[in-house]
Amino acid sequence: MKKDQLSREIEEKFKQESNKVIDNAEDKDKHSKLLTIIISVIMSSVILGSLVYLDLCQ
């Protein structure tokens, strides 16, 4: 009887830890997507700015 209770507790703890790992992975994905978007916007603005600058210089 104690073994069953102990095994249930271990199983619950394992499920909790696995859910934490999944949540952390999702957070990292969100951060990497946001970083990719920010870098893309910065690169696009630099390219457009350089094209406008070249056009105004001529």
JOJO-V88540 format. One record per pair of residues at least 6 apart in sequence whose C-alpha atoms are under 6 Angstrom apart, sorted by the first residue. I is the first residue (numbers start at 0). J is the second residue. Records with the same first field share a line. If there is no record, write none. Layout:
I->J / J
This chain:
none
